Amino acid sequence: MSEHSDQSPPPEDIEHRALKLLTRREHSRQELYFKLVQRGFVSADIEPVLERLQQQGWLNDERFAEIFVRHRVEQGYGPMRILADLQQRGVHWRPQALADISEEQWQAWALEQQQRRFPVAVKRSWQELGKQGRFLSRRGFTRSQIDYALQAADD
């Protein structure tokens, strides 16, 4: 049994707490680690538990990434935002679910987001185009996807 401070919860509670979090939704290893630290567990006690959960299949960054990508796409986010959000959660590779989406599909989703946010045909001034482009950029679409959406909206 590893040593822990008298003020931290006992290490036996780590696995229980981690499994409780994982039953609610998938987490990346980094996310789960930080949540356990926030709950007062000691890093040296957390690592072996996370390793065991990975070996048992409860914790899987690839599965987390695939689910996360699908969820973010459904929310209307573009590839750049999704990649940044994944990296923030400790996933530093391009998940297959993201790689499987074609550029044409991203363009169609960018257009859909643009039309959803700006449904009324307004005078297409440079100021309005800039506003719409910035919106799509914040959603994480690439320059070419934004250009496509703005040009298609004019047609």
Summary of the structure (lengths in Angstrom):
residues: 155
radius of gyration: 20.9
end to end distance: 67.9
largest distance: 69.2
contacts: 433
relative contact order: 0.11
helix: 67%
strand: 0%
